[in-house]
């Protein structure tokens, strides 16, 4: 059964009238670039000066896009989604922590998340960023092919051990790990490390997934190469497909440093590569060497993938295919896919309000900048409010 993404009754079944009205207000506000800019500036200023705004933030934008401040609060949100067949990806949303002590301290937090996820039916994934366990400058040096000092080699071994410990725990507790993509100038060591983890732990099932950003013009080829490598070395490629998250930063750096931008020339090229990547993964499911995570807010891409699965008699609930959207966005995709029997998981960030502010700022900026995204969200909310006669 193909999903109907215009069905707002299913899309917002987990939201009461008050939540829906609040979401309407937020997306109306984010529809204005000026209001968004002012709001973000004031919020950042208030947080930095320790003004008493936490309660307001937690009740508004934090509530819309985050699961809670603690893992337990996030799990309560996950339980609500689980009633409608939607799983979650636990995503510890704290960013910007640096230093060996902080990197070491993060490992048990993620292993605790893995253990907790294993006890919950609807938390199949956790998400990690290698930059949460490694110094950016070290990754940059490795990517550039520079020779590491003895001290840096020891530092890199500590990074590998941290990721190995997390991935090993995921394998033992049967929880899947999504390794986020990073900026193109540090991506090579991330790819190599993730490949090593997949080779170590993806022997019989896919527990570790690498992320392929299809707004890069070289990632479709890299996806196919990664699949060939997995076949040669006899492990399962976990492929998380996204469009991408660093476009402006990538283009700016390429222009400043005088090299060819890794970003696609236009959105159409990105869309074409994304859909071709999905088709490639789905067409190779029978090889038993691939599992695919379709992370997108693009309705056409989701519908194409679902149609491909139906046409090729791929069961909607196969454990080799997951769809995903961010919590607080594109509920019309997530809940209608789940209603049609597909595996769906929402990215569910959690963490202290103050520490999650950078994540929330990105969500607000992205909703403002992505053409049609805020308008689409708002039109669906308005449609449901009209249906409910609010």
TAJOWO-V656551 format. One record per helix or strand of 3 or more residues. SS is the DSSP state (alpha for helix, beta for strand). FROM is the first residue (numbers start at 1). LEN is the number of residues. If there is no record, write none. Layout:
BEGIN
ss->SS from->FROM len->LEN
ss->SS from->FROM len->LEN
END
This chain:
BEGIN
ss->alpha from->8 len->4
ss->alpha from->17 len->14
ss->alpha from->33 len->16
ss->alpha from->54 len->6
ss->alpha from->61 len->5
ss->beta from->66 len->3
ss->alpha from->71 len->12
ss->beta from->87 len->6
ss->alpha from->100 len->19
ss->beta from->125 len->4
ss->alpha from->130 len->3
ss->alpha from->136 len->8
ss->alpha from->150 len->24
ss->beta from->176 len->4
ss->alpha from->184 len->18
ss->beta from->208 len->6
ss->alpha from->219 len->15
ss->beta from->237 len->6
ss->alpha from->247 len->11
ss->alpha from->267 len->17
ss->alpha from->285 len->3
ss->beta from->290 len->6
ss->alpha from->299 len->13
ss->beta from->321 len->6
ss->alpha from->331 len->9
ss->beta from->344 len->7
ss->alpha from->353 len->17
ss->alpha from->373 len->15
END
